[in-house]
């Protein structure tokens, strides 16, 4: 998933994901043409992030220093 910035830099194509800041503490993620409102961002250690991912990605996520976790908003 790619993040869009205020400069308008975005991924290209219908299936490209992007994230935009909606307000402090939240974001709107666009994934496969659907907007998903999120809130309550928090930074977690790699071990916790790995436990939240699909098994296929756990090895890669464990090697990251940290990850940002977002919760589905209303």
Gaussian input, Z-matrix of N, CA and C with variables (Angstrom, degrees):
# hf/3-21g

backbone

0 1
 N
 C     1     B1
 C     2     B2     1     A1
 N     3     B3     2     A2     1     D1
 C     4     B4     3     A3     2     D2
 C     5     B5     4     A4     3     D3
 N     6     B6     5     A5     4     D4
 C     7     B7     6     A6     5     D5
 C     8     B8     7     A7     6     D6
 N     9     B9     8     A8     7     D7
 C    10    B10     9     A9     8     D8
 C    11    B11    10    A10     9     D9
 N    12    B12    11    A11    10    D10
 C    13    B13    12    A12    11    D11
 C    14    B14    13    A13    12    D12
 N    15    B15    14    A14    13    D13
 C    16    B16    15    A15    14    D14
 C    17    B17    16    A16    15    D15
 N    18    B18    17    A17    16    D16
 C    19    B19    18    A18    17    D17
 C    20    B20    19    A19    18    D18
 N    21    B21    20    A20    19    D19
 C    22    B22    21    A21    20    D20
 C    23    B23    22    A22    21    D21
 N    24    B24    23    A23    22    D22
 C    25    B25    24    A24    23    D23
 C    26    B26    25    A25    24    D24
 N    27    B27    26    A26    25    D25
 C    28    B28    27    A27    26    D26
 C    29    B29    28    A28    27    D27
 N    30    B30    29    A29    28    D28
 C    31    B31    30    A30    29    D29
 C    32    B32    31    A31    30    D30
 N    33    B33    32    A32    31    D31
 C    34    B34    33    A33    32    D32
 C    35    B35    34    A34    33    D33
 N    36    B36    35    A35    34    D34
 C    37    B37    36    A36    35    D35
 C    38    B38    37    A37    36    D36
 N    39    B39    38    A38    37    D37
 C    40    B40    39    A39    38    D38
 C    41    B41    40    A40    39    D39
 N    42    B42    41    A41    40    D40
 C    43    B43    42    A42    41    D41
 C    44    B44    43    A43    42    D42
 N    45    B45    44    A44    43    D43
 C    46    B46    45    A45    44    D44
 C    47    B47    46    A46    45    D45
 N    48    B48    47    A47    46    D46
 C    49    B49    48    A48    47    D47
 C    50    B50    49    A49    48    D48
 N    51    B51    50    A50    49    D49
 C    52    B52    51    A51    50    D50
 C    53    B53    52    A52    51    D51
 N    54    B54    53    A53    52    D52
 C    55    B55    54    A54    53    D53
 C    56    B56    55    A55    54    D54
 N    57    B57    56    A56    55    D55
 C    58    B58    57    A57    56    D56
 C    59    B59    58    A58    57    D57
 N    60    B60    59    A59    58    D58
 C    61    B61    60    A60    59    D59
 C    62    B62    61    A61    60    D60
 N    63    B63    62    A62    61    D61
 C    64    B64    63    A63    62    D62
 C    65    B65    64    A64    63    D63
 N    66    B66    65    A65    64    D64
 C    67    B67    66    A66    65    D65
 C    68    B68    67    A67    66    D66
 N    69    B69    68    A68    67    D67
 C    70    B70    69    A69    68    D68
 C    71    B71    70    A70    69    D69
 N    72    B72    71    A71    70    D70
 C    73    B73    72    A72    71    D71
 C    74    B74    73    A73    72    D72
 N    75    B75    74    A74    73    D73
 C    76    B76    75    A75    74    D74
 C    77    B77    76    A76    75    D75
 N    78    B78    77    A77    76    D76
 C    79    B79    78    A78    77    D77
 C    80    B80    79    A79    78    D78
 N    81    B81    80    A80    79    D79
 C    82    B82    81    A81    80    D80
 C    83    B83    82    A82    81    D81
 N    84    B84    83    A83    82    D82
 C    85    B85    84    A84    83    D83
 C    86    B86    85    A85    84    D84
 N    87    B87    86    A86    85    D85
 C    88    B88    87    A87    86    D86
 C    89    B89    88    A88    87    D87
 N    90    B90    89    A89    88    D88
 C    91    B91    90    A90    89    D89
 C    92    B92    91    A91    90    D90
 N    93    B93    92    A92    91    D91
 C    94    B94    93    A93    92    D92
 C    95    B95    94    A94    93    D93
 N    96    B96    95    A95    94    D94
 C    97    B97    96    A96    95    D95
 C    98    B98    97    A97    96    D96
 N    99    B99    98    A98    97    D97
 C   100   B100    99    A99    98    D98
 C   101   B101   100   A100    99    D99
 N   102   B102   101   A101   100   D100
 C   103   B103   102   A102   101   D101
 C   104   B104   103   A103   102   D102
 N   105   B105   104   A104   103   D103
 C   106   B106   105   A105   104   D104
 C   107   B107   106   A106   105   D105
 N   108   B108   107   A107   106   D106
 C   109   B109   108   A108   107   D107
 C   110   B110   109   A109   108   D108
 N   111   B111   110   A110   109   D109
 C   112   B112   111   A111   110   D110
 C   113   B113   112   A112   111   D111
 N   114   B114   113   A113   112   D112
 C   115   B115   114   A114   113   D113
 C   116   B116   115   A115   114   D114
 N   117   B117   116   A116   115   D115
 C   118   B118   117   A117   116   D116
 C   119   B119   118   A118   117   D117
 N   120   B120   119   A119   118   D118
 C   121   B121   120   A120   119   D119
 C   122   B122   121   A121   120   D120
 N   123   B123   122   A122   121   D121
 C   124   B124   123   A123   122   D122
 C   125   B125   124   A124   123   D123
 N   126   B126   125   A125   124   D124
 C   127   B127   126   A126   125   D125
 C   128   B128   127   A127   126   D126
 N   129   B129   128   A128   127   D127
 C   130   B130   129   A129   128   D128
 C   131   B131   130   A130   129   D129
 N   132   B132   131   A131   130   D130
 C   133   B133   132   A132   131   D131
 C   134   B134   133   A133   132   D132
 N   135   B135   134   A134   133   D133
 C   136   B136   135   A135   134   D134
 C   137   B137   136   A136   135   D135
 N   138   B138   137   A137   136   D136
 C   139   B139   138   A138   137   D137
 C   140   B140   139   A139   138   D138
 N   141   B141   140   A140   139   D139
 C   142   B142   141   A141   140   D140
 C   143   B143   142   A142   141   D141
 N   144   B144   143   A143   142   D142
 C   145   B145   144   A144   143   D143
 C   146   B146   145   A145   144   D144
 N   147   B147   146   A146   145   D145
 C   148   B148   147   A147   146   D146
 C   149   B149   148   A148   147   D147
 N   150   B150   149   A149   148   D148
 C   151   B151   150   A150   149   D149
 C   152   B152   151   A151   150   D150
 N   153   B153   152   A152   151   D151
 C   154   B154   153   A153   152   D152
 C   155   B155   154   A154   153   D153
 N   156   B156   155   A155   154   D154
 C   157   B157   156   A156   155   D155
 C   158   B158   157   A157   156   D156
 N   159   B159   158   A158   157   D157
 C   160   B160   159   A159   158   D158
 C   161   B161   160   A160   159   D159
 N   162   B162   161   A161   160   D160
 C   163   B163   162   A162   161   D161
 C   164   B164   163   A163   162   D162
 N   165   B165   164   A164   163   D163
 C   166   B166   165   A165   164   D164
 C   167   B167   166   A166   165   D165
 N   168   B168   167   A167   166   D166
 C   169   B169   168   A168   167   D167
 C   170   B170   169   A169   168   D168
 N   171   B171   170   A170   169   D169
 C   172   B172   171   A171   170   D170
 C   173   B173   172   A172   171   D171
 N   174   B174   173   A173   172   D172
 C   175   B175   174   A174   173   D173
 C   176   B176   175   A175   174   D174
 N   177   B177   176   A176   175   D175
 C   178   B178   177   A177   176   D176
 C   179   B179   178   A178   177   D177
 N   180   B180   179   A179   178   D178
 C   181   B181   180   A180   179   D179
 C   182   B182   181   A181   180   D180
 N   183   B183   182   A182   181   D181
 C   184   B184   183   A183   182   D182
 C   185   B185   184   A184   183   D183
 N   186   B186   185   A185   184   D184
 C   187   B187   186   A186   185   D185
 C   188   B188   187   A187   186   D186
 N   189   B189   188   A188   187   D187
 C   190   B190   189   A189   188   D188
 C   191   B191   190   A190   189   D189
 N   192   B192   191   A191   190   D190
 C   193   B193   192   A192   191   D191
 C   194   B194   193   A193   192   D192
 N   195   B195   194   A194   193   D193
 C   196   B196   195   A195   194   D194
 C   197   B197   196   A196   195   D195
 N   198   B198   197   A197   196   D196
 C   199   B199   198   A198   197   D197
 C   200   B200   199   A199   198   D198
 N   201   B201   200   A200   199   D199
 C   202   B202   201   A201   200   D200
 C   203   B203   202   A202   201   D201
 N   204   B204   203   A203   202   D202
 C   205   B205   204   A204   203   D203
 C   206   B206   205   A205   204   D204
 N   207   B207   206   A206   205   D205
 C   208   B208   207   A207   206   D206
 C   209   B209   208   A208   207   D207
 N   210   B210   209   A209   208   D208
 C   211   B211   210   A210   209   D209
 C   212   B212   211   A211   210   D210
 N   213   B213   212   A212   211   D211
 C   214   B214   213   A213   212   D212
 C   215   B215   214   A214   213   D213
 N   216   B216   215   A215   214   D214
 C   217   B217   216   A216   215   D215
 C   218   B218   217   A217   216   D216
 N   219   B219   218   A218   217   D217
 C   220   B220   219   A219   218   D218
 C   221   B221   220   A220   219   D219

   B1=1.4384
   B2=1.5191
   B3=1.3017
   B4=1.4566
   B5=1.5171
   B6=1.2954
   B7=1.4645
   B8=1.5126
   B9=1.3259
   B10=1.4533
   B11=1.5150
   B12=1.2891
   B13=1.4567
   B14=1.5198
   B15=1.3209
   B16=1.4580
   B17=1.5189
   B18=1.3333
   B19=1.4615
   B20=1.5270
   B21=1.3325
   B22=1.4538
   B23=1.5122
   B24=1.3115
   B25=1.4535
   B26=1.5265
   B27=1.3119
   B28=1.4607
   B29=1.5098
   B30=1.3175
   B31=1.4474
   B32=1.5187
   B33=1.3081
   B34=1.4530
   B35=1.5161
   B36=1.3169
   B37=1.4525
   B38=1.5168
   B39=1.3213
   B40=1.4643
   B41=1.5183
   B42=1.3066
   B43=1.4639
   B44=1.5192
   B45=1.3210
   B46=1.4546
   B47=1.5189
   B48=1.3235
   B49=1.4531
   B50=1.5149
   B51=1.3289
   B52=1.4509
   B53=1.5204
   B54=1.2988
   B55=1.4566
   B56=1.5085
   B57=1.3228
   B58=1.4528
   B59=1.5143
   B60=1.3026
   B61=1.4585
   B62=1.5171
   B63=1.3195
   B64=1.4589
   B65=1.5132
   B66=1.3031
   B67=1.4571
   B68=1.5214
   B69=1.3080
   B70=1.4642
   B71=1.5206
   B72=1.3215
   B73=1.4549
   B74=1.5106
   B75=1.3124
   B76=1.4564
   B77=1.5083
   B78=1.3133
   B79=1.4589
   B80=1.5185
   B81=1.3095
   B82=1.4621
   B83=1.5192
   B84=1.3189
   B85=1.4574
   B86=1.5136
   B87=1.3184
   B88=1.4548
   B89=1.5202
   B90=1.3246
   B91=1.4522
   B92=1.5084
   B93=1.3344
   B94=1.4602
   B95=1.5275
   B96=1.3416
   B97=1.4631
   B98=1.5147
   B99=1.3118
   B100=1.4690
   B101=1.5214
   B102=1.3359
   B103=1.4536
   B104=1.5227
   B105=1.3267
   B106=1.4594
   B107=1.5207
   B108=1.3348
   B109=1.4613
   B110=1.5217
   B111=1.3328
   B112=1.4595
   B113=1.5256
   B114=1.3257
   B115=1.4572
   B116=1.5201
   B117=1.3017
   B118=1.4606
   B119=1.5294
   B120=1.3442
   B121=1.4618
   B122=1.5263
   B123=1.3162
   B124=1.4595
   B125=1.5151
   B126=1.2967
   B127=1.4587
   B128=1.5135
   B129=1.3229
   B130=1.4671
   B131=1.5267
   B132=1.3193
   B133=1.4636
   B134=1.5274
   B135=1.3022
   B136=1.4650
   B137=1.5220
   B138=1.3331
   B139=1.4697
   B140=1.5292
   B141=1.3281
   B142=1.4676
   B143=1.5220
   B144=1.3290
   B145=1.4657
   B146=1.5249
   B147=1.3178
   B148=1.4616
   B149=1.5254
   B150=1.3270
   B151=1.4692
   B152=1.5294
   B153=1.3251
   B154=1.4666
   B155=1.5313
   B156=1.3340
   B157=1.4637
   B158=1.5212
   B159=1.3121
   B160=1.4624
   B161=1.5254
   B162=1.3211
   B163=1.4710
   B164=1.5345
   B165=1.3012
   B166=1.4595
   B167=1.5313
   B168=1.3373
   B169=1.4591
   B170=1.5286
   B171=1.3116
   B172=1.4707
   B173=1.5208
   B174=1.3180
   B175=1.4606
   B176=1.5138
   B177=1.3285
   B178=1.4637
   B179=1.5220
   B180=1.3117
   B181=1.4682
   B182=1.5329
   B183=1.3147
   B184=1.4792
   B185=1.5269
   B186=1.3240
   B187=1.4698
   B188=1.5267
   B189=1.3109
   B190=1.4671
   B191=1.5295
   B192=1.3357
   B193=1.4658
   B194=1.5353
   B195=1.3264
   B196=1.4643
   B197=1.5241
   B198=1.3206
   B199=1.4672
   B200=1.5234
   B201=1.3220
   B202=1.4560
   B203=1.5145
   B204=1.3150
   B205=1.4635
   B206=1.5281
   B207=1.3285
   B208=1.4631
   B209=1.5051
   B210=1.3095
   B211=1.4697
   B212=1.5240
   B213=1.3414
   B214=1.4630
   B215=1.5173
   B216=1.3347
   B217=1.4620
   B218=1.5060
   B219=1.2766
   B220=1.4769
   B221=1.5061
   A1=107.69
   A2=117.72
   A3=121.95
   A4=109.88
   A5=115.89
   A6=120.81
   A7=108.95
   A8=117.13
   A9=119.58
   A10=108.32
   A11=116.04
   A12=120.09
   A13=109.36
   A14=115.77
   A15=119.78
   A16=111.52
   A17=117.61
   A18=120.49
   A19=111.84
   A20=116.48
   A21=120.02
   A22=113.63
   A23=118.41
   A24=122.06
   A25=108.77
   A26=118.03
   A27=122.08
   A28=110.21
   A29=113.77
   A30=119.13
   A31=108.96
   A32=116.64
   A33=121.12
   A34=109.21
   A35=116.30
   A36=120.34
   A37=113.09
   A38=114.69
   A39=121.30
   A40=113.04
   A41=118.03
   A42=121.01
   A43=112.87
   A44=117.42
   A45=120.42
   A46=109.87
   A47=116.62
   A48=120.92
   A49=109.56
   A50=116.56
   A51=120.04
   A52=109.17
   A53=115.62
   A54=121.40
   A55=108.48
   A56=117.34
   A57=121.58
   A58=108.68
   A59=115.74
   A60=120.63
   A61=108.60
   A62=117.75
   A63=120.37
   A64=111.39
   A65=117.48
   A66=123.65
   A67=106.93
   A68=116.12
   A69=118.54
   A70=109.40
   A71=116.67
   A72=120.46
   A73=114.71
   A74=119.26
   A75=119.90
   A76=111.74
   A77=115.18
   A78=120.78
   A79=109.16
   A80=115.41
   A81=121.35
   A82=106.25
   A83=116.62
   A84=121.86
   A85=108.20
   A86=116.92
   A87=121.21
   A88=106.85
   A89=116.06
   A90=121.31
   A91=108.56
   A92=116.40
   A93=122.99
   A94=111.42
   A95=115.28
   A96=121.31
   A97=114.95
   A98=118.44
   A99=122.35
   A100=110.28
   A101=117.75
   A102=121.51
   A103=109.85
   A104=115.76
   A105=121.82
   A106=107.48
   A107=116.62
   A108=121.66
   A109=108.16
   A110=115.98
   A111=121.00
   A112=109.64
   A113=115.68
   A114=120.33
   A115=109.37
   A116=117.00
   A117=124.59
   A118=113.39
   A119=117.69
   A120=118.42
   A121=110.67
   A122=116.26
   A123=120.20
   A124=109.15
   A125=115.32
   A126=121.43
   A127=107.50
   A128=115.77
   A129=121.00
   A130=109.77
   A131=115.30
   A132=121.41
   A133=110.12
   A134=115.67
   A135=121.26
   A136=112.34
   A137=117.41
   A138=120.12
   A139=111.21
   A140=117.33
   A141=119.94
   A142=110.61
   A143=116.96
   A144=120.51
   A145=110.43
   A146=117.08
   A147=120.75
   A148=110.95
   A149=116.90
   A150=119.59
   A151=111.98
   A152=117.58
   A153=121.84
   A154=113.10
   A155=117.33
   A156=120.48
   A157=111.93
   A158=114.46
   A159=120.36
   A160=108.61
   A161=117.50
   A162=121.07
   A163=114.10
   A164=117.89
   A165=121.64
   A166=112.13
   A167=118.16
   A168=122.29
   A169=114.01
   A170=118.56
   A171=121.09
   A172=113.76
   A173=117.91
   A174=120.35
   A175=112.87
   A176=116.96
   A177=121.37
   A178=110.19
   A179=117.18
   A180=121.39
   A181=110.52
   A182=117.95
   A183=120.95
   A184=111.96
   A185=117.34
   A186=121.04
   A187=112.67
   A188=117.99
   A189=121.55
   A190=109.06
   A191=117.41
   A192=118.54
   A193=112.89
   A194=117.66
   A195=122.63
   A196=108.21
   A197=116.21
   A198=121.05
   A199=108.96
   A200=116.50
   A201=122.19
   A202=107.83
   A203=116.37
   A204=122.63
   A205=107.71
   A206=116.67
   A207=122.41
   A208=109.74
   A209=117.27
   A210=122.76
   A211=107.64
   A212=116.79
   A213=120.51
   A214=109.11
   A215=116.37
   A216=121.45
   A217=111.26
   A218=115.27
   A219=121.86
   A220=109.31
   D1=135.93
   D2=179.16
   D3=-103.54
   D4=148.83
   D5=178.20
   D6=-99.28
   D7=134.84
   D8=175.84
   D9=-89.36
   D10=147.45
   D11=-179.55
   D12=-112.25
   D13=173.44
   D14=-179.91
   D15=-66.01
   D16=-17.09
   D17=179.03
   D18=-79.46
   D19=-5.07
   D20=178.04
   D21=89.22
   D22=6.13
   D23=179.06
   D24=-71.50
   D25=119.79
   D26=-177.34
   D27=-139.59
   D28=164.52
   D29=170.67
   D30=-69.68
   D31=166.45
   D32=-176.78
   D33=-115.82
   D34=141.13
   D35=175.16
   D36=108.37
   D37=159.37
   D38=-177.13
   D39=-65.20
   D40=-34.87
   D41=-173.02
   D42=-92.50
   D43=3.15
   D44=-179.54
   D45=-74.41
   D46=135.16
   D47=175.97
   D48=-89.13
   D49=155.89
   D50=175.60
   D51=-153.57
   D52=160.76
   D53=178.93
   D54=-129.06
   D55=137.72
   D56=175.94
   D57=-129.99
   D58=143.72
   D59=178.71
   D60=-75.19
   D61=126.53
   D62=-179.21
   D63=-101.24
   D64=-34.10
   D65=178.28
   D66=-171.67
   D67=171.03
   D68=179.10
   D69=-59.64
   D70=125.85
   D71=177.08
   D72=88.04
   D73=11.54
   D74=178.87
   D75=-154.86
   D76=172.55
   D77=179.30
   D78=-157.64
   D79=160.50
   D80=172.45
   D81=-113.24
   D82=119.26
   D83=177.46
   D84=-100.06
   D85=134.27
   D86=174.07
   D87=-109.07
   D88=119.22
   D89=-177.51
   D90=-134.82
   D91=120.61
   D92=-179.67
   D93=52.86
   D94=42.72
   D95=175.33
   D96=80.83
   D97=4.24
   D98=-178.59
   D99=-114.78
   D100=133.91
   D101=176.38
   D102=-88.50
   D103=131.86
   D104=179.65
   D105=-122.29
   D106=118.05
   D107=178.88
   D108=-83.55
   D109=130.95
   D110=179.91
   D111=-125.97
   D112=161.23
   D113=175.83
   D114=-152.80
   D115=-176.54
   D116=177.08
   D117=52.08
   D118=56.51
   D119=178.07
   D120=-68.15
   D121=145.04
   D122=174.46
   D123=-149.47
   D124=147.77
   D125=178.06
   D126=-92.98
   D127=129.90
   D128=-178.71
   D129=-124.26
   D130=157.30
   D131=176.78
   D132=-68.00
   D133=159.16
   D134=-178.05
   D135=-57.33
   D136=-39.52
   D137=-178.56
   D138=-62.27
   D139=-42.60
   D140=178.50
   D141=-68.26
   D142=-42.15
   D143=179.21
   D144=-61.23
   D145=-40.97
   D146=179.83
   D147=-62.50
   D148=-37.12
   D149=-179.98
   D150=-68.95
   D151=-17.97
   D152=-179.47
   D153=-93.65
   D154=-8.50
   D155=-176.48
   D156=-97.24
   D157=169.75
   D158=174.94
   D159=-68.76
   D160=148.13
   D161=-177.66
   D162=-51.52
   D163=-36.26
   D164=-178.75
   D165=-59.03
   D166=-33.36
   D167=-174.65
   D168=-98.56
   D169=-5.27
   D170=-173.85
   D171=-59.83
   D172=-40.82
   D173=179.63
   D174=-61.48
   D175=-39.56
   D176=179.31
   D177=-70.99
   D178=-45.49
   D179=-176.94
   D180=-64.03
   D181=-35.98
   D182=179.03
   D183=-61.19
   D184=-26.12
   D185=-178.63
   D186=-83.60
   D187=-10.05
   D188=179.23
   D189=-79.41
   D190=149.60
   D191=179.90
   D192=-68.48
   D193=-31.28
   D194=-179.55
   D195=-168.54
   D196=175.49
   D197=177.84
   D198=-147.11
   D199=158.53
   D200=175.23
   D201=-101.69
   D202=128.22
   D203=179.45
   D204=-109.73
   D205=129.54
   D206=176.62
   D207=-114.97
   D208=145.79
   D209=178.10
   D210=-105.08
   D211=144.40
   D212=175.83
   D213=-59.91
   D214=131.87
   D215=178.66
   D216=-95.45
   D217=-174.37
   D218=-179.80
   D219=-97.75

